């Protein structure tokens, strides 16, 4: 019975790792790509008219805000990961902390 309980726990932990990694491996590169695009706009690489740059930045801001639900979902999964005391995830290089920092940097940019 104890082994069966432990197997269930480990299977649940593995499922949480995979859920988090699936989301993180999508969101992490997306954040990085958006940061690069915003930086390029800020440096005037895509046209030098300030109004055009402002409009592009507003478009990126809308895209970021519209993806907040993904970050909220990741926070819920991360909460379950923390409650299960899972400290490593071999399926992703991203942690919730690195994603939060990247998200905040993107919003600030």
N, C-alpha and C positions, 0 to 999 in steps of 0.2 A: 504494500500500500504506500509506503514511504517513497519507494522508488518510482511508483506510478505518479505520485504527486510531484516529485522532483522533475520527472520527464515532462509533465504538463507545464510546470513553471518554466523550464528551459525552452520548450516549444513556444510558449507565449513570449519569452524574452527574444527569441530569434525572430518571431513575427514583428515585434516592436522595432528591432534593429533594422529589419528590411523595410518596414513602412517609413521610418525616419530617413533611411538612406535613399529610398526612391524619391522622396520629396526633396531632400537636401541636394542630391545630385542633379536635380532639375533647377532648383532655386539658386544654388551657389553660382553656377556658370552664368545664369541669367543676370544676377546682380552684377557680376564682374563685367559682362558685356555692356550693360546699361551704364556702369561707371565709366567705361572707356568711351562710350558714345557721348556722354555728358561732358567729359573732359575735352573731347575733340571739338564739341560745339563751343565750349568756353574758350578754347584757344583759337577760335575762328577758322577752323579747318573746313567747315562746311558753309562757306559764305561769310562775308564780312559785315553784312547789314545787321545791325543790332536787333531790329525788330524781327528779322528772320530767326536769329539765334534765340530770342525770347520765345517765339512761337514754338520752336523745336523743343526748347526746355519745358514749356508748358505741356507739350505732347508727352514727353518722357515722364513728367510729374503725374499726369493722368494715368499712364500705364503703370507706374509704380503703385499709386493709390489703389488702382483696380485689382492689383495682385495682393493686397493686404490680407485677403481671406486665406491665401496659401500660407502666409506667415502665421496667422492665427491657428490654422490647422496644425502647422508644425509645432507650435507652442503646446497644443494639447497632446500631441504624440510625445513631445519631449517631457511633458509632465508625467506621462505614464512610464516613460523610460526611467526618469528619476525615481519614481515611486517603486519601480521594480529593481532599483539599485543596479542599473546597467551602466558600466563605466567606460566601456569601449565598444566600438562599432567598426568591424573590419570591412564593412560595405561602403563606407564613405570617409572622405578626408575632412568633411565639414562637421563642425560642432554647432550647437544652437548658439553658442556665444559668438562664434565667428560670423554666423549668418545674421545675428542681431546687429553686430557692429557694421557689417557691410550694408545692411538695410538702412540703418540710421545714417551712415555716410552718404548713401544714395539719396535719401530724402533731403539731407542737408545740401548736397551738391545741386 
